[in-house]
Amino acid sequence: MAKIGVVHMDLGSKGGGEAVCMNVLESVQDGHDVTLLTLTEPDLDALNAYFNTAVTDVTVERAGTIAPWVHERYGLTYYILQNALLGRYARNRAAEFDLLVSTINELGLGPDAVQYVHFPFDWTVSLDNREHIFHPTVEADSFYERLCTTVGEIDLAELRECTLLANSTWTAEVVADAYGAEPRVCYPPVDTAEFDDVPWGEREDGFVAVGRIERSKRIVELIEIVDGVRDRGHDVHFHVVGPTVDEEYRREVAAMAADREYVILEGELPRERLVELICSHRYGLHGKEYEHFGMAVAELAAGGAIPFIPANGGQHDIVGDRSELEYESVADAVERIDRVLSNRALQRELRIDRAEIERRFGRERFKDEIRAVVAEALGEPVRETEPVSKAGASERGE
């Protein structure tokens, strides 16, 4: 029985990264002694219910005192520093484990770790150049960068010797550009089990958006898109689903919804209600630009909805680069959505079969890949399963 330390800052955010962490814990808890190194005290029962996982046999350990205090006091401010402190703590404990696994991007864990990258911290560049990643709400300067890199004991040669996994072909390319090392592409786990194949004719003519309520999700712009689609004569409505991260932004969204009877601000919903909404509607909307993968997009597709997405980032892997679904701006989105909503034959063509989503992005596929990667890192026999893809080797045959 190997001792495995899984490193993740805060499972309470309930995003795609947290789904990855919970599914990694579930994947490796059988047959291994697993410890979660984190900054908070997670409610595993609540997280199991939220992510439909069964994490039970895991020890939870807060990473010292400084990093948890910074997180409790400042929240997501000093985000990079908090992860540097978390990585340093895990590195200092490395001798107690047979393997360290980070599910919160690349940390200074030593040369033999497994590290799942949603989008790289990229310790090689200044914060000014860290585009499309949530960074601390402090002035970006070289001192802060040097401090984080030093605290985290980041060694680029060691990072290149780690087993690096990336959540999409796009992210894999970004990691390769940053470090000169090609990660394996391991798509995150999309839970498709609860989705039903509701006939198209029985679905409501409306949109569903799923994600945390924060500015990066661009919910205001999504409401403007729905406004424009309605102006084109389509009697559609819009459900906004997700937990609140930014209270100020939520108030802004709530004010817009209050002025529009066709916009329903649902907030965080039980899993059953979320699945019901997706399966009972025809369309999905996603607003985050440079999305690293887009688990919400995959869930919309698995539920039979047609997802419209920004024309950048890793979510292209999900929709197969269908230009009809990829928009550049609010006005462009209105144009593309109008064309799709006006063409029933095109709607049938654009829907993605749930079995295809399960094959490419499903949870059992993810668990098999993680178990194989962990076994390989531990030097254990790897049982037969579909191999993890290499970066750049798209499933479209590129």
Residue pairs with C-beta under 8 A, 6 or more apart in sequence:
1 31
1 32
1 33
2 32
2 33
2 98
2 99
2 378
2 380
3 32
3 33
3 35
3 96
3 97
3 98
3 99
4 28
4 32
4 33
4 34
4 35
4 97
4 98
4 99
4 100
4 101
4 374
5 34
5 35
5 36
5 37
5 90
5 93
5 94
5 96
5 97
5 99
5 100
5 101
6 21
6 24
6 25
6 28
6 34
6 35
6 36
6 37
6 58
6 101
6 102
6 103
7 37
7 38
7 86
7 87
7 90
7 100
7 101
7 102
7 103
7 104
7 107
7 109
8 17
8 18
8 21
8 36
8 37
8 38
8 102
8 103
8 104
9 38
9 39
9 40
9 71
9 82
9 83
9 86
9 104
10 18
10 38
10 39
10 40
10 71
11 18
11 21
11 22
11 38
11 40
11 42
11 47
12 18
12 40
12 42
12 43
13 212
13 245
14 47
14 50
14 51
14 212
14 243
15 212
16 118
16 167
16 188
16 292
16 293
16 294
16 295
16 296
17 103
17 104
17 118
18 47
18 51
19 51
19 188
19 189
19 295
20 103
20 116
20 118
20 167
20 188
20 189
21 36
21 103
21 104
22 47
22 48
22 51
22 53
22 55
23 51
23 53
23 188
23 189
23 363
23 366
23 367
23 370
24 101
24 103
24 116
24 370
25 34
25 36
25 53
25 55
25 58
26 53
26 54
26 55
26 367
27 366
27 367
27 370
27 371
27 374
28 34
28 101
28 370
28 371
28 374
29 55
29 56
29 57
29 58
30 57
32 374
33 59
34 57
34 58
34 59
35 58
35 59
35 60
35 61
35 97
36 42
36 58
36 59
36 60
36 61
37 61
37 63
37 86
37 89
37 90
37 93
38 60
38 61
38 62
38 63
38 86
39 62
39 63
39 67
39 68
39 71
39 82
39 86
40 62
40 68
40 71
41 60
41 62
42 60
44 55
44 56
44 58
44 60
47 53
47 55
48 54
48 55
49 271
50 271
51 191
52 191
52 193
52 194
52 271
62 68
63 85
63 86
63 89
63 90
64 85
64 89
66 85
67 82
67 85
67 86
67 89
70 78
70 81
70 82
70 85
71 82
76 134
76 136
76 137
77 136
77 137
77 138
78 136
78 138
79 134
79 135
79 136
80 121
80 127
80 135
80 136
80 148
81 136
81 144
81 147
81 148
81 151
83 104
83 105
83 107
83 121
83 152
84 107
84 108
84 148
84 149
84 151
84 152
84 154
85 151
85 152
86 104
86 107
87 102
87 107
87 108
87 109
87 152
87 153
87 154
88 108
88 151
88 152
88 153
90 100
90 102
90 107
90 109
91 100
91 107
91 108
91 109
91 110
91 153
94 100
94 109
94 110
98 378
99 112
99 113
99 114
99 374
99 377
99 378
100 109
100 110
100 112
100 113
100 114
101 113
101 114
101 115
101 116
101 374
102 109
102 113
102 114
102 115
102 116
103 116
104 116
104 118
105 115
105 116
105 117
105 118
105 119
105 120
105 121
106 115
106 117
106 120
106 121
106 123
106 159
106 162
106 164
106 175
106 179
107 113
107 115
107 152
107 154
108 152
108 153
108 154
108 155
108 158
108 159
109 115
109 162
110 158
110 162
111 157
111 158
111 161
111 162
112 161
112 162
112 377
113 162
113 163
114 162
114 163
114 165
114 373
114 374
114 377
115 159
115 162
115 163
115 164
115 165
116 165
116 166
116 167
116 186
117 164
117 165
117 166
117 167
117 171
117 175
117 183
118 167
118 171
118 292
118 293
119 132
119 133
119 171
119 174
119 292
120 133
120 171
120 174
120 175
120 178
120 179
121 130
121 133
122 130
122 133
122 174
122 178
123 148
123 149
123 152
123 154
123 156
123 159
124 156
124 178
124 179
125 178
126 140
126 142
126 145
127 135
127 136
127 140
127 141
127 144
127 145
128 140
131 290
132 289
132 290
132 313
134 216
136 144
138 144
156 179
159 179
159 181
160 179
160 180
160 181
163 184
163 373
163 376
163 377
164 175
164 179
164 181
164 183
164 184
165 183
165 184
165 185
165 186
165 373
165 388
166 172
166 175
166 183
166 184
166 185
166 186
166 391
167 185
167 186
167 187
167 188
167 292
167 293
167 314
168 185
168 187
168 292
168 293
168 313
168 314
168 315
168 317
169 185
169 314
169 317
169 391
169 392
169 393
169 394
170 292
170 313
170 314
170 316
170 317
171 183
171 292
171 293
171 314
172 182
172 183
172 184
172 185
172 391
172 392
173 391
173 392
175 181
175 182
175 183
175 391
176 182
176 183
176 391
182 390
182 391
182 392
183 391
184 373
184 388
184 389
184 390
184 391
185 388
185 389
185 390
185 391
185 393
186 366
186 369
186 370
186 373
186 388
186 389
187 293
187 317
187 360
187 361
187 365
187 366
188 293
188 295
188 361
188 366
189 361
189 362
189 363
189 365
189 366
189 367
190 295
190 298
190 299
190 302
190 357
190 358
190 361
190 362
190 363
191 299
191 363
192 299
192 302
192 354
192 357
192 358
192 361
192 362
192 363
193 363
194 271
194 272
194 275
195 275
195 278
195 279
195 299
195 302
195 303
195 304
195 354
196 279
196 303
196 304
197 304
197 354
198 279
198 280
198 304
200 282
200 304
200 347
200 348
200 351
202 280
203 279
203 280
203 281
203 282
203 304
204 237
204 280
204 281
204 282
205 234
205 235
205 236
205 237
205 282
206 236
206 237
206 238
206 239
206 262
206 281
206 282
206 283
207 222
207 226
207 236
207 237
207 238
207 239
207 281
207 283
207 284
207 285
208 238
208 239
208 241
208 277
208 278
208 281
208 283
208 284
208 285
208 300
208 305
209 217
209 219
209 222
209 238
209 239
209 240
209 241
209 242
209 284
209 285
209 286
209 287
209 296
210 241
210 242
210 274
210 278
210 284
210 296
210 299
210 300
211 217
211 241
211 242
211 286
211 287
211 288
211 296
212 242
212 243
212 244
212 245
213 219
213 240
213 242
213 243
213 244
213 245
213 246
213 249
213 250
213 253
213 267
214 245
214 246
214 249
215 246
215 249
216 288
216 289
217 242
217 287
217 288
218 287
218 288
218 289
219 240
219 249
219 253
219 287
220 252
220 253
220 256
221 287
221 330
222 238
222 240
222 285
222 287
223 238
223 240
223 253
223 256
223 257
223 260
223 263
224 330
225 285
225 308
225 327
225 330
225 333
225 334
225 337
226 236
226 237
226 238
226 262
226 263
226 285
227 260
228 330
228 331
228 333
228 334
229 236
229 334
229 337
229 338
229 341
230 236
230 262
231 334
232 334
232 338
234 338
234 341
236 262
236 283
236 341
237 262
237 263
237 264
238 262
238 263
238 264
238 285
239 264
239 266
239 277
239 281
240 253
240 257
240 263
240 264
240 265
240 266
241 266
241 267
241 268
241 269
241 274
241 277
242 266
242 267
242 268
243 267
243 268
244 250
244 267
244 268
250 265
253 265
254 265
256 263
257 263
257 264
257 265
266 277
269 277
275 303
278 284
278 299
278 300
278 303
278 304
278 305
279 303
279 304
281 305
282 305
282 306
282 347
283 305
283 306
283 307
283 308
283 337
283 341
284 296
284 297
284 300
284 301
284 305
284 306
284 307
284 308
285 307
285 308
286 294
286 296
286 297
286 300
286 307
286 308
286 309
286 310
286 315
287 310
288 294
288 310
288 313
289 310
289 312
289 313
290 310
290 312
290 313
291 297
291 309
291 310
291 312
291 313
291 314
291 315
292 313
292 314
293 314
293 315
293 317
293 318
294 309
294 313
294 314
294 315
294 318
297 307
297 309
297 315
297 318
297 319
298 318
298 357
298 361
300 307
301 307
301 318
301 319
301 352
301 357
302 352
302 354
302 357
302 358
302 361
303 354
304 351
304 354
306 325
306 340
306 347
306 350
306 351
307 318
307 319
307 325
308 325
308 326
308 327
308 333
308 336
308 337
308 340
309 315
309 316
309 318
309 319
309 325
309 326
309 327
310 326
310 327
310 328
311 326
311 327
311 328
316 326
317 394
317 395
318 352
318 357
318 361
319 325
319 326
319 352
320 352
320 396
321 396
322 350
324 336
324 339
324 340
324 346
324 350
325 336
325 340
325 350
326 336
327 333
327 336
327 337
339 346
340 346
340 347
340 350
341 347
358 365
359 365
360 395
365 386
368 385
368 386
369 385
369 386
369 388
371 383
371 385
372 382
372 383
372 385
372 387
372 388
373 388
375 381
375 382
375 383
376 382
389 395
392 398
